[in-house]
Structure formats: C-alpha cells, structure tokens
Amino acid sequence: MWRLLSILWMLAMPALGLAAAPLAVVTILDGDAPLLVRDASKLSVAEGVRLSADDIVESGDKTRLLRIEFNDGTILDLGPRTRLLLAPRMSGGKRPAKAYLMQGFAKLTAAKAAPAAATLASPALDISGLSRDVVLLVLPDESYVFAESGEVSIAERAGGKEIASHKLKSGDFYARSGDNKSAVTARPTQAFIQRLPRPFLDTLPSRAELYKTRQVEPKPLGAIAYADVQPWIDAEAALRPGFVTRWRAQARNPEFRKGLVAQIAAHPEWDRTLFPEKYLPKPPSAPNPNSPFFVLPSASKPYR
C-alpha cells in the first residue's frame, strides 16, 4: 500500500508544480539581470538563484558576465546576448549535456574531480572531453571554439546530424563560418579575442561556497509571451517536441496561438495541438448501393 502511495505521489509532483532539484547556482552577475524562463513564467536572475533542468537563461546587451556553478564543480560563464537551456532533453535520449547554448558567448571550466561531466550542446557543435577551459561563440552563421587550456573534443553538426569531429589541444582554435569548411589553427585570431567579453580574459575563483546555505528567490516578471520563447519553439528538431509538452497550455492564449499558427512551418510539431480536429478518426464511409457486393441490411423486426 505504501509503495503504491509513493508512486502516486511521484506522478503527482509535476502537476502540483513542485520544483525540480537544483542543478546549479548563479554565483556572479555583472551588469543587467538576465531573464529566467521557468515552466511558463518569466523571472529575474540574481546571485544566489538556484537553477534546475529545463530552465532557460537569456542575458541582455548589458549583461557583462553571468556565472553558473554546477553541483559537481563545473563552471559556466555567459556573456551578453546569450541564450542557454539547462540539462536539455533531446528526443531519442542522445547528446547528453550540461546545457544547450543556442547562441552567444560561453566559457566552460571542467571540475577537477569530474572533468568528463563538462559537456555542452549547440546547433552547430557539441563539446565533450574537456580537461580544463574552453571558450565558445555560437551565432546563427558562425561558430568558434578556443581551447584556452587543456584538450577538448568537438562534434561538428549540420542539419541535426554530426558531420565531422575534431580534437583540440591547448591553445588550438576552431572556426566555421556560413557554408565554408571549418578550420583549426594553432592560436585564436585577434578579431575573436577582441569580440570576447572582457571578464572572460580574467581568471575568477569559484564562489559556490558563498551560496551553499544562502538561497535567493528569483523575482517574478509575469507569464511568457510567444515572442519571449519563439527562438526555442523554432529550435532544432531534437529539442522542439519538449517545448510542445511544456507550453501546450499557452496555445489557449489568443496571442500565443496566433504566433504559433503564423509560423507553423517552423514548428510542425504544434499542428496536432493547434488543430486536433485534423487528427480525429474518420467516420466509416456509407455503403454504395450500386456496388455488386451491396447487401440490403436485414430488418430488425419482421413485417406483420
């Protein structure tokens, strides 16, 4: 009996809105507060805020540095104009990663005790096998990886598939722009260094201990609008089904639904939610009396 009650309680937890166990904590915020999208709500990030799986973090133009420190000691620094999803759930269960970098600047530092856990996914490439520090810039038409210290492996991607792999040693620089073939050189270009957020050039110590027992609640900013999450709804195919489940209830909002319908070609997974009548079972067709196989139905009662 108690086992059954425990199972029912676990199944009820998402419906009750109970928060998932935190994966990380924000330990440094320099500049404007980034946006946190949790479930279907917008919140404001601050130092000490805990982050969980499925949290979306988006920094603004004036966010100079946002540091996220994971429970296992992995450190992720974000620059301005950066979009990130924690613990992405890819369809098929492949490409496990700490986070998904949709676009922007990121610096990933592996924990000494668990370097293999420092993984990152993105539309253009995935990062694994990191031994120390790597700096990335991911944009819609260009991507760069600088192995600042230690080695790192890159799985290059296009059209949702891996197309090439590279292993960088300390100091190596990977670059890919548009349809051009990627290139690996012995050092980063000066143009790349100049684009980096200035805090990325400094070595900052961990601050996780400061927030070990101190918890800060994010400030509510209201419900999401379609424009707030449209880049994620239109993300690569492996991510999109999860957002249908997450934001299905928002389709009842007229403005949210309007955006979904207008851009349905970019997210066909929403068609069943938006137009369920298209997927109802078709009624059986009426028999054709002119068919040679047509048989008159027998009377339920004989004539008298």
C-alpha positions in Angstrom: 0.0 0.0 0.0 2.7 2.4 1.0 4.6 1.6 -2.2 1.6 2.4 -4.3 1.1 5.8 -2.5 4.7 6.7 -3.1 4.4 6.0 -6.8 1.2 8.1 -7.0 2.9 10.9 -5.1 5.9 11.0 -7.6 3.5 11.1 -10.5 1.6 13.9 -9.0 4.6 16.1 -8.3 4.7 17.8 -11.7 1.0 18.6 -11.5 1.5 20.1 -8.1 4.2 22.4 -9.5 6.9 21.2 -7.2 10.3 22.5 -8.3 12.9 20.0 -9.6 16.1 19.6 -7.6 18.6 22.4 -8.3 21.5 21.6 -10.6 23.4 24.8 -10.2 23.5 28.2 -8.6 24.2 31.7 -10.0 27.3 33.0 -8.3 28.3 36.1 -10.3 26.2 38.7 -12.0 27.9 41.7 -13.5 25.6 44.1 -15.4 21.9 43.8 -16.1 19.9 40.8 -14.7 19.3 38.1 -17.3 15.9 36.6 -17.9 15.0 33.2 -16.5 12.2 31.3 -18.1 10.9 28.5 -15.8 7.9 26.5 -17.0 5.7 29.2 -18.5 6.8 32.1 -16.2 9.4 34.8 -16.6 11.7 35.6 -13.7 14.7 37.9 -13.0 18.1 36.2 -12.3 20.1 37.3 -9.3 23.2 36.0 -7.5 22.2 33.0 -5.3 19.3 31.9 -7.5 19.2 28.1 -7.9 18.8 26.7 -11.4 17.1 23.4 -12.4 16.7 21.2 -15.5 14.7 22.9 -18.3 15.5 26.4 -17.0 16.2 28.9 -19.8 18.6 31.7 -19.2 18.9 34.7 -21.5 21.3 37.5 -20.9 20.8 41.0 -22.3 23.0 43.5 -24.2 24.3 44.9 -20.9 24.9 41.7 -19.1 28.7 41.7 -18.9 29.1 38.3 -17.0 26.8 35.7 -15.6 28.5 32.7 -13.8 26.6 29.4 -13.2 28.3 26.9 -10.9 27.0 23.3 -11.1 26.8 21.0 -8.1 29.7 18.8 -9.4 32.0 21.8 -9.6 31.7 22.6 -13.4 31.6 26.3 -14.1 29.8 28.0 -17.0 30.3 31.7 -17.7 28.0 33.5 -20.0 28.5 36.8 -21.8 25.9 39.3 -23.3 23.2 38.3 -25.8 23.4 34.6 -24.8 20.6 32.0 -24.8 21.0 28.9 -22.7 18.9 25.9 -21.7 20.0 23.8 -18.7 20.0 20.0 -19.0 18.4 19.8 -22.4 16.1 16.9 -23.2 16.9 15.7 -26.7 14.5 13.4 -28.5 16.0 9.9 -28.7 17.9 10.4 -25.5 21.2 11.2 -27.3 23.7 14.0 -26.8 23.6 14.4 -23.0 24.9 17.8 -22.0 25.0 20.2 -19.0 23.5 22.9 -21.1 22.4 23.8 -24.7 23.9 27.0 -26.0 21.6 28.3 -28.6 23.7 31.4 -29.2 26.2 33.7 -27.6 29.3 33.6 -25.5 30.2 30.8 -23.1 33.3 29.8 -21.1 33.2 26.2 -19.8 35.5 25.1 -17.0 35.7 21.4 -16.1 35.7 20.4 -12.4 38.9 18.7 -11.4 37.0 15.9 -9.7 34.7 15.3 -12.7 36.1 16.7 -15.9 34.1 14.3 -18.2 30.9 15.9 -16.9 31.7 19.3 -18.6 29.6 18.9 -21.8 27.8 21.4 -23.9 25.5 21.1 -26.9 24.6 23.7 -29.5 23.0 23.9 -33.0 26.5 24.0 -34.7 28.6 21.8 -32.5 28.8 19.7 -29.3 31.6 19.9 -26.7 32.9 16.9 -24.7 36.2 15.5 -23.4 37.1 18.8 -21.8 40.1 18.7 -19.4 40.1 22.3 -18.3 38.8 25.5 -20.0 37.2 26.2 -23.4 35.7 29.4 -24.7 32.9 29.4 -27.3 31.0 31.9 -29.5 27.9 30.4 -31.3 25.9 32.5 -33.7 23.4 31.5 -36.4 26.0 31.6 -39.2 29.3 31.3 -37.4 30.8 29.3 -34.5 34.2 29.4 -32.8 35.9 27.3 -30.1 39.1 28.2 -28.3 40.8 25.6 -26.2 42.1 28.1 -23.6 43.8 25.3 -21.5 43.7 21.6 -21.8 42.1 19.5 -24.5 38.5 19.4 -25.8 36.6 17.3 -28.4 34.2 18.9 -30.9 31.4 17.1 -32.8 30.6 19.4 -35.7 26.9 19.4 -36.7 24.7 20.4 -39.6 21.1 19.6 -40.4 20.7 18.0 -37.0 23.5 15.4 -37.7 27.1 15.1 -36.8 29.2 15.7 -39.9 32.8 15.9 -38.6 34.8 15.6 -35.4 37.9 17.5 -34.1 40.1 17.2 -31.1 41.8 20.5 -30.0 44.8 20.6 -27.8 45.6 23.6 -25.5 45.7 26.8 -27.5 44.0 25.5 -30.6 41.3 27.5 -32.3 38.3 26.1 -34.3 36.4 28.4 -36.7 33.4 27.8 -39.0 31.5 30.5 -40.9 28.5 30.1 -43.2 28.9 27.2 -45.7 32.6 27.3 -45.5 34.6 24.3 -44.3 35.7 24.5 -40.7 39.4 25.2 -39.9 41.6 24.5 -36.9 44.6 26.8 -36.2 47.3 26.9 -33.6 46.0 30.1 -32.0 42.8 32.3 -32.0 42.6 35.2 -34.3 42.9 38.7 -33.0 39.4 39.5 -34.2 38.0 36.7 -32.0 39.9 37.9 -28.9 38.6 41.4 -29.4 35.0 40.1 -29.5 35.2 38.3 -26.2 33.6 39.8 -23.1 36.3 41.4 -21.0 35.6 39.3 -17.9 36.4 36.1 -20.0 40.0 37.3 -20.1 40.3 37.1 -16.3 40.6 34.0 -14.0 37.9 34.3 -11.4 37.8 31.9 -8.4 34.7 29.8 -7.6 32.1 31.4 -5.4 29.9 28.4 -4.8 30.7 28.2 -1.1 29.2 31.7 -0.5 25.8 30.4 -1.6 25.9 26.9 -0.1 23.4 27.8 2.6 22.1 31.0 1.2 19.2 30.8 -1.3 17.7 33.6 -3.3 14.3 33.5 -4.9 14.1 34.9 -8.4 11.8 37.9 -8.9 8.5 37.1 -10.9 8.1 39.1 -14.1 4.8 37.6 -15.4 3.8 34.9 -17.9 5.7 34.3 -21.1 4.6 35.7 -24.4 5.1 34.0 -27.8 7.9 36.4 -28.7 9.8 35.5 -25.5 10.2 31.8 -26.4 9.8 31.8 -30.2 13.5 31.0 -30.7 13.1 27.9 -28.6 9.9 26.8 -30.2 11.7 27.0 -33.6 14.9 25.4 -32.3 16.4 22.3 -33.9 14.2 19.2 -34.3 15.7 17.3 -31.4 14.5 20.0 -28.9 11.1 21.0 -30.3 8.9 18.2 -29.0 9.8 19.0 -25.4 8.5 22.6 -25.8 5.2 21.4 -27.2 4.6 19.5 -23.9 5.9 22.3 -21.8 3.9 25.1 -23.4 0.8 23.3 -24.7 -1.5 25.2 -22.3 -0.2 28.5 -23.7 -1.9 27.7 -27.1 -5.2 28.6 -25.5 -3.9 32.2 -25.2 -5.1 34.0 -28.4 -1.9 36.0 -28.9 0.3 33.0 -28.3 -1.8 30.8 -30.6 -1.7 33.5 -33.3 2.1 33.3 -33.3 2.1 29.5 -33.4 -0.3 29.4 -36.3 1.5 32.1 -38.3 4.9 30.2 -38.1 3.6 26.6 -38.1 6.1 25.6 -40.9 8.9 26.3 -38.5 7.4 24.1 -35.8 5.2 21.4 -37.3 5.1 19.5 -34.0 2.4 22.0 -32.9 -0.1 21.1 -35.6 -1.8 18.4 -33.6 -2.2 20.7 -30.6 -3.5 23.6 -32.7 -5.8 21.7 -35.0 -6.8 18.5 -33.1 -9.8 18.0 -35.4 -7.5 17.1 -38.3 -6.3 14.0 -36.3 -9.7 12.6 -35.3 -10.6 9.2 -36.6 -12.5 9.4 -39.9 -16.1 8.1 -39.8 -16.8 4.9 -41.8 -18.0 5.6 -45.3 -21.6 4.8 -46.2 -22.1 1.6 -48.4 -22.5 2.2 -52.1 -25.9 0.7 -53.2 -24.7 0.4 -56.8 -21.9 -1.9 -55.8 -22.4 -5.6 -56.8 -21.4 -6.5 -53.3 -24.1 -4.3 -51.7 -26.4 -6.3 -49.4 -29.6 -4.8 -48.0 -29.5 -4.7 -44.2 -31.7 -7.2 -42.6 -34.8 -5.9 -40.8 -34.6 -5.8 -37.1 -38.2 -6.9 -36.9 -40.3 -8.9 -39.4 -43.3 -7.4 -41.0 -46.7 -8.2 -39.6 
